[in-house]
Amino acid sequence: MFENLLNQILNLHTLYIFLFCYLLGSIPFGLILTKIFFNIDIRSIGSGNTGATNVLRTGNRSLAIITLILDAGKGSASALIGLIYLPDFAIFLGFLAFTGHLFPILLKFKGGKGVATFLGIFIVLSPYSAIIFIALWITVFKTYRYSSLSSILASLSIPLSIVLMHLYKLYSYKEIYVFMIFSIFMAIILIYRHYDNIIRLLNKKENKFNKQ
């Protein structure tokens, strides 16, 4: 089995798919959209992030929603490509898109925090986990109005929910093992990317989103 996986990795066609998923993840939709519609660099306002939360700070909710959908779509598309062409690497291809969003070659490896792309991966690979993520994110946000806190807690729900799904026999042992490794690893990275937010939350200096 290991030799079969190694042969797939060394296959030139497989490497092209790997590269494509990383480059897909690298597309900074928030930066592109705000440049087109407002002629501004989204990195110059708010948190300096290219994600949907910072796009929302422009005051255009519709553009923020579009950014969210497109960023999530990068993860979903990569995972779906994996399911179709490389089933053994589906979550890894999602991870490559996630990595591309965080470290985009197009922006000198300075990207977003990866929340939407992280969610997009599991919309395809673990829909139940994605539903729990969304429900928890909305609940925490409506309660505390902190996007960062919502993202941090929701990201932790993915590996935990995968375990619950396994208990109900919705995953095989192989799937749960691989999904757990990648979901935990991505959640840790996502939380680390929120390090500054965590410090501000602890010091009660994090900015809240006011109710509209």
C-alpha positions as a Markdown table, in Angstrom:
| # | Residue | x | y | z |
|---|---|---|---|---|
| 1 | Met | 0.0 | 0.0 | 0.0 |
| 2 | Phe | 2.8 | 2.4 | 0.9 |
| 3 | Glu | 4.5 | 1.7 | -2.4 |
| 4 | Asn | 1.3 | 2.4 | -4.2 |
| 5 | Leu | 1.0 | 5.8 | -2.5 |
| 6 | Leu | 4.6 | 6.6 | -3.2 |
| 7 | Asn | 4.2 | 5.8 | -6.9 |
| 8 | Gln | 1.1 | 8.1 | -7.0 |
| 9 | Ile | 3.0 | 10.9 | -5.4 |
| 10 | Leu | 5.9 | 10.6 | -7.8 |
| 11 | Asn | 3.6 | 10.5 | -10.8 |
| 12 | Leu | 3.9 | 13.8 | -12.8 |
| 13 | His | 0.1 | 14.0 | -13.2 |
| 14 | Thr | -0.3 | 13.9 | -9.4 |
| 15 | Leu | 2.3 | 16.6 | -8.9 |
| 16 | Tyr | 0.5 | 18.8 | -11.3 |
| 17 | Ile | -2.7 | 18.4 | -9.3 |
| 18 | Phe | -0.9 | 19.1 | -6.1 |
| 19 | Leu | 0.5 | 22.3 | -7.6 |
| 20 | Phe | -2.9 | 23.3 | -9.0 |
| 21 | Cys | -4.6 | 23.0 | -5.6 |
| 22 | Tyr | -1.9 | 25.0 | -3.9 |
| 23 | Leu | -2.2 | 27.8 | -6.5 |
| 24 | Leu | -6.0 | 27.7 | -6.3 |
| 25 | Gly | -5.7 | 28.3 | -2.6 |
| 26 | Ser | -3.3 | 31.1 | -3.2 |
| 27 | Ile | -5.9 | 33.2 | -5.1 |
| 28 | Pro | -6.6 | 36.2 | -2.8 |
| 29 | Phe | -10.2 | 36.8 | -3.7 |
| 30 | Gly | -10.8 | 39.4 | -1.0 |
| 31 | Leu | -7.9 | 41.5 | -2.3 |
| 32 | Ile | -9.0 | 41.1 | -5.9 |
| 33 | Leu | -12.7 | 41.9 | -5.2 |
| 34 | Thr | -12.0 | 45.0 | -3.1 |
| 35 | Lys | -9.5 | 46.2 | -5.7 |
| 36 | Ile | -12.1 | 45.8 | -8.5 |
| 37 | Phe | -15.1 | 47.4 | -6.6 |
| 38 | Phe | -13.4 | 50.0 | -4.3 |
| 39 | Asn | -9.9 | 50.4 | -5.9 |
| 40 | Ile | -8.4 | 49.8 | -2.4 |
| 41 | Asp | -5.8 | 47.4 | -1.0 |
| 42 | Ile | -7.7 | 45.4 | 1.7 |
| 43 | Arg | -4.4 | 44.8 | 3.4 |
| 44 | Ser | -4.3 | 48.5 | 4.2 |
| 45 | Ile | -7.4 | 48.5 | 6.4 |
| 46 | Gly | -8.6 | 46.7 | 9.6 |
| 47 | Ser | -6.6 | 43.6 | 10.4 |
| 48 | Gly | -4.7 | 43.7 | 7.0 |
| 49 | Asn | -6.1 | 40.3 | 6.2 |
| 50 | Thr | -7.5 | 39.4 | 2.8 |
| 51 | Gly | -10.4 | 37.3 | 4.2 |
| 52 | Ala | -14.1 | 37.9 | 4.4 |
| 53 | Thr | -14.1 | 39.3 | 7.9 |
| 54 | Asn | -11.8 | 42.1 | 6.9 |
| 55 | Val | -13.7 | 42.7 | 3.6 |
| 56 | Leu | -16.8 | 43.2 | 5.8 |
| 57 | Arg | -15.0 | 46.1 | 7.4 |
| 58 | Thr | -15.3 | 48.0 | 4.1 |
| 59 | Gly | -19.1 | 48.1 | 4.9 |
| 60 | Asn | -20.1 | 46.0 | 2.0 |
| 61 | Arg | -21.7 | 42.8 | 3.4 |
| 62 | Ser | -22.5 | 41.4 | 0.0 |
| 63 | Leu | -18.8 | 41.5 | -1.1 |
| 64 | Ala | -17.8 | 39.9 | 2.2 |
| 65 | Ile | -20.2 | 37.0 | 1.6 |
| 66 | Ile | -18.9 | 36.6 | -1.9 |
| 67 | Thr | -15.4 | 36.5 | -0.5 |
| 68 | Leu | -16.4 | 33.9 | 2.1 |
| 69 | Ile | -18.0 | 31.7 | -0.5 |
| 70 | Leu | -15.0 | 31.9 | -2.9 |
| 71 | Asp | -12.5 | 31.3 | -0.1 |
| 72 | Ala | -14.5 | 28.3 | 1.1 |
| 73 | Gly | -14.8 | 27.2 | -2.5 |
| 74 | Lys | -11.1 | 26.9 | -2.8 |
| 75 | Gly | -11.0 | 24.2 | -0.1 |
| 76 | Ser | -14.1 | 22.5 | -1.4 |
| 77 | Ala | -12.9 | 22.4 | -5.0 |
| 78 | Ser | -9.5 | 21.0 | -4.0 |
| 79 | Ala | -11.1 | 18.3 | -1.8 |
| 80 | Leu | -13.6 | 17.4 | -4.6 |
| 81 | Ile | -10.8 | 17.1 | -7.1 |
| 82 | Gly | -9.2 | 14.7 | -4.7 |
| 83 | Leu | -12.3 | 12.6 | -4.4 |
| 84 | Ile | -12.6 | 12.4 | -8.1 |
| 85 | Tyr | -9.0 | 11.9 | -9.2 |
| 86 | Leu | -6.9 | 11.0 | -6.1 |
| 87 | Pro | -9.2 | 9.5 | -3.4 |
| 88 | Asp | -6.3 | 8.6 | -1.2 |
| 89 | Phe | -5.1 | 12.3 | -1.2 |
| 90 | Ala | -8.5 | 14.1 | -1.0 |
| 91 | Ile | -7.9 | 15.7 | 2.4 |
| 92 | Phe | -4.2 | 16.4 | 1.5 |
| 93 | Leu | -5.3 | 18.4 | -1.6 |
| 94 | Gly | -7.6 | 20.4 | 0.7 |
| 95 | Phe | -4.7 | 21.0 | 3.0 |
| 96 | Leu | -2.7 | 22.3 | 0.0 |
| 97 | Ala | -5.4 | 24.8 | -0.8 |
| 98 | Phe | -5.5 | 25.8 | 2.9 |
| 99 | Thr | -1.7 | 26.2 | 2.8 |
| 100 | Gly | -2.0 | 28.3 | -0.3 |
| 101 | His | -4.5 | 30.6 | 1.3 |
| 102 | Leu | -2.2 | 31.0 | 4.4 |
| 103 | Phe | 1.0 | 31.3 | 2.4 |
| 104 | Pro | 0.2 | 32.5 | -1.1 |
| 105 | Ile | 3.1 | 32.8 | -3.5 |
| 106 | Leu | 1.2 | 35.6 | -5.2 |
| 107 | Leu | 1.4 | 37.7 | -2.1 |
| 108 | Lys | 5.0 | 36.8 | -1.0 |
| 109 | Phe | 3.6 | 34.1 | 1.3 |
| 110 | Lys | 1.6 | 36.6 | 3.4 |
| 111 | Gly | -2.0 | 35.4 | 3.3 |
| 112 | Gly | -5.1 | 35.1 | 5.4 |
| 113 | Lys | -6.0 | 33.0 | 8.4 |
| 114 | Gly | -7.7 | 30.2 | 6.5 |
| 115 | Val | -11.0 | 29.9 | 8.3 |
| 116 | Ala | -13.3 | 29.8 | 5.2 |
| 117 | Thr | -10.9 | 27.5 | 3.3 |
| 118 | Phe | -10.7 | 25.2 | 6.3 |
| 119 | Leu | -14.5 | 25.0 | 6.4 |
| 120 | Gly | -14.7 | 24.4 | 2.7 |
| 121 | Ile | -12.6 | 21.3 | 2.9 |
| 122 | Phe | -14.9 | 19.7 | 5.3 |
| 123 | Ile | -18.1 | 20.8 | 3.6 |
| 124 | Val | -17.0 | 18.2 | 1.0 |
| 125 | Leu | -15.3 | 15.6 | 3.1 |
| 126 | Ser | -17.3 | 15.7 | 6.3 |
| 127 | Pro | -20.6 | 17.6 | 5.8 |
| 128 | Tyr | -21.8 | 16.9 | 9.4 |
| 129 | Ser | -18.7 | 18.3 | 10.8 |
| 130 | Ala | -19.1 | 21.4 | 8.6 |
| 131 | Ile | -22.7 | 21.9 | 9.9 |
| 132 | Ile | -21.5 | 21.7 | 13.5 |
| 133 | Phe | -18.7 | 24.2 | 12.6 |
| 134 | Ile | -21.2 | 26.7 | 11.1 |
| 135 | Ala | -23.7 | 26.3 | 13.9 |
| 136 | Leu | -21.0 | 26.8 | 16.6 |
| 137 | Trp | -19.5 | 29.8 | 14.8 |
| 138 | Ile | -22.9 | 31.6 | 14.4 |
| 139 | Thr | -23.8 | 30.8 | 18.1 |
| 140 | Val | -20.5 | 32.2 | 19.5 |
| 141 | Phe | -20.6 | 35.2 | 17.2 |
| 142 | Lys | -24.1 | 36.1 | 18.0 |
| 143 | Thr | -23.3 | 35.8 | 21.7 |
| 144 | Tyr | -20.0 | 37.5 | 22.0 |
| 145 | Arg | -19.6 | 39.4 | 18.6 |
| 146 | Tyr | -16.0 | 38.3 | 18.2 |
| 147 | Ser | -15.2 | 36.8 | 14.8 |
| 148 | Ser | -11.8 | 35.5 | 16.1 |
| 149 | Leu | -13.3 | 33.7 | 19.1 |
| 150 | Ser | -16.0 | 32.2 | 16.9 |
| 151 | Ser | -13.4 | 30.9 | 14.4 |
| 152 | Ile | -11.1 | 29.5 | 17.1 |
| 153 | Leu | -13.8 | 27.5 | 18.9 |
| 154 | Ala | -15.4 | 26.4 | 15.6 |
| 155 | Ser | -12.1 | 25.1 | 14.3 |
| 156 | Leu | -11.8 | 22.9 | 17.4 |
| 157 | Ser | -15.2 | 21.4 | 16.7 |
| 158 | Ile | -14.0 | 19.8 | 13.4 |
| 159 | Pro | -11.7 | 17.1 | 14.9 |
| 160 | Leu | -14.1 | 16.6 | 17.8 |
| 161 | Ser | -17.1 | 16.1 | 15.6 |
| 162 | Ile | -15.1 | 13.7 | 13.4 |
| 163 | Val | -14.6 | 11.5 | 16.5 |
| 164 | Leu | -18.3 | 11.6 | 17.2 |
| 165 | Met | -19.1 | 10.7 | 13.6 |
| 166 | His | -16.7 | 7.7 | 14.0 |
| 167 | Leu | -18.5 | 6.6 | 17.1 |
| 168 | Tyr | -21.7 | 6.4 | 15.0 |
| 169 | Lys | -19.8 | 4.4 | 12.4 |
| 170 | Leu | -20.0 | 7.0 | 9.7 |
| 171 | Tyr | -16.2 | 6.7 | 9.0 |
| 172 | Ser | -13.9 | 3.8 | 8.6 |
| 173 | Tyr | -10.9 | 3.5 | 10.8 |
| 174 | Lys | -8.6 | 4.5 | 7.9 |
| 175 | Glu | -10.6 | 7.7 | 7.3 |
| 176 | Ile | -10.9 | 8.7 | 10.9 |
| 177 | Tyr | -7.1 | 8.3 | 11.3 |
| 178 | Val | -6.2 | 10.4 | 8.3 |
| 179 | Phe | -9.0 | 13.0 | 8.9 |
| 180 | Met | -8.0 | 13.4 | 12.6 |
| 181 | Ile | -4.4 | 14.0 | 11.8 |
| 182 | Phe | -5.1 | 16.7 | 9.2 |
| 183 | Ser | -8.0 | 18.3 | 11.0 |
| 184 | Ile | -6.0 | 18.6 | 14.2 |
| 185 | Phe | -3.0 | 20.0 | 12.3 |
| 186 | Met | -5.0 | 22.5 | 10.4 |
| 187 | Ala | -6.9 | 23.6 | 13.5 |
| 188 | Ile | -3.6 | 24.1 | 15.4 |
| 189 | Ile | -2.3 | 26.3 | 12.5 |
| 190 | Leu | -5.6 | 28.2 | 12.3 |
| 191 | Ile | -5.5 | 28.9 | 16.1 |
| 192 | Tyr | -1.8 | 30.0 | 15.8 |
| 193 | Arg | -2.7 | 32.4 | 13.1 |
| 194 | His | -5.1 | 34.0 | 15.6 |
| 195 | Tyr | -2.3 | 34.5 | 18.1 |
| 196 | Asp | -2.6 | 38.3 | 18.1 |
| 197 | Asn | -6.4 | 38.0 | 18.5 |
| 198 | Ile | -6.0 | 35.6 | 21.4 |
| 199 | Ile | -3.8 | 38.1 | 23.2 |
| 200 | Arg | -6.3 | 40.9 | 22.6 |
| 201 | Leu | -9.1 | 38.7 | 23.8 |
| 202 | Leu | -7.3 | 37.9 | 27.0 |
| 203 | Asn | -6.6 | 41.6 | 27.5 |
| 204 | Lys | -10.1 | 42.5 | 26.6 |
| 205 | Lys | -8.9 | 44.7 | 23.7 |
| 206 | Glu | -10.3 | 42.7 | 20.8 |
| 207 | Asn | -12.6 | 44.6 | 18.5 |
| 208 | Lys | -16.2 | 43.5 | 18.4 |
| 209 | Phe | -18.5 | 43.6 | 15.5 |
| 210 | Asn | -21.4 | 45.9 | 16.3 |
| 211 | Lys | -24.9 | 44.7 | 15.6 |
| 212 | Gln | -26.2 | 46.2 | 12.4 |
